[in-house]
Amino acid sequence: MSLTPSLQTASSSATRWVALVVGIFLLSGFLQAISVAAVFFGAMSYIGNAPNFMVKAIAEANGVETPSFMAYIVKYSIPILIPVYAVIYIIFYSGWVL
């Protein structure tokens, strides 16, 4: 039994919308992972994002002592940010808590 042309158009249009919604749902995990990685790991260094670099430049211009690139990573990124990221992962992404 064949569908009339208007029903075929409607059914193919609906199929496209379903495929689009399913595709967006499947890709949303990838987009979330890329976004989280860009934001979180951009904070790991001065070079990671523009606001970090800008704050460092403003602080240095006002005479505030700031750590070097490696000192920032050793003093702040590793001991502070890595544990914070681990907690965020456990709470939001691992499935253990939420």
C-alpha positions in Angstrom: 0.0 0.0 0.0 1.5 3.2 -1.1 1.1 6.6 0.7 -0.2 9.6 -1.1 2.4 12.2 -2.0 1.3 14.6 0.8 1.6 11.8 3.4 5.0 10.7 2.0 6.2 14.3 2.4 4.8 14.6 5.9 6.3 11.2 6.9 9.8 12.0 5.5 9.6 15.4 7.2 8.7 13.9 10.5 11.5 11.3 10.0 14.0 14.1 9.5 12.9 15.9 12.6 13.1 12.7 14.7 16.6 12.1 13.3 17.6 15.6 14.1 16.4 15.4 17.7 18.0 12.0 18.2 21.3 13.3 16.6 21.3 16.4 18.9 20.6 14.2 21.9 23.5 11.9 21.0 25.9 14.8 20.2 25.0 16.7 23.4 27.2 14.4 25.4 30.1 15.3 23.1 29.3 19.0 23.2 29.1 19.0 26.9 32.4 17.2 27.2 34.1 19.6 24.9 32.7 22.6 26.7 33.6 21.3 30.2 37.1 20.5 29.0 37.6 23.9 27.4 36.4 25.8 30.5 37.9 23.7 33.2 41.3 23.0 31.7 41.5 26.5 30.4 41.6 27.6 34.0 44.6 25.3 34.5 47.0 28.0 33.1 47.3 31.7 32.4 47.3 30.9 28.7 44.2 28.8 28.9 41.8 31.6 28.5 41.8 35.4 27.9 40.4 36.5 31.3 43.2 34.6 33.2 45.8 36.3 31.0 44.1 39.7 31.4 43.9 39.4 35.2 47.6 38.5 35.3 48.5 41.5 33.1 46.4 43.9 35.2 47.8 42.6 38.5 51.4 42.9 37.2 50.7 46.4 35.9 49.5 47.4 39.4 52.6 46.0 41.1 51.0 42.8 42.5 53.4 39.9 42.5 52.1 37.0 40.3 53.5 33.5 39.9 55.2 32.4 36.7 53.5 30.0 34.4 55.0 26.9 36.0 54.7 28.2 39.5 50.9 28.8 38.9 50.5 25.2 37.8 52.5 23.7 40.7 51.1 26.0 43.4 47.5 26.4 42.3 46.4 24.2 39.4 47.6 20.8 40.7 46.9 21.1 44.4 43.6 23.1 44.1 42.0 22.7 40.7 42.6 18.9 40.1 40.8 18.0 43.4 38.0 20.4 42.6 37.7 18.8 39.1 37.6 15.3 40.7 34.8 16.3 43.0 32.8 17.9 40.1 33.3 14.7 38.1 32.2 12.5 40.9 29.1 14.6 41.6 27.9 15.5 38.1 29.4 13.1 35.6 30.3 9.7 37.2 26.7 8.7 38.0 27.5 7.9 41.6 25.8 10.9 43.1 23.4 12.6 40.7 
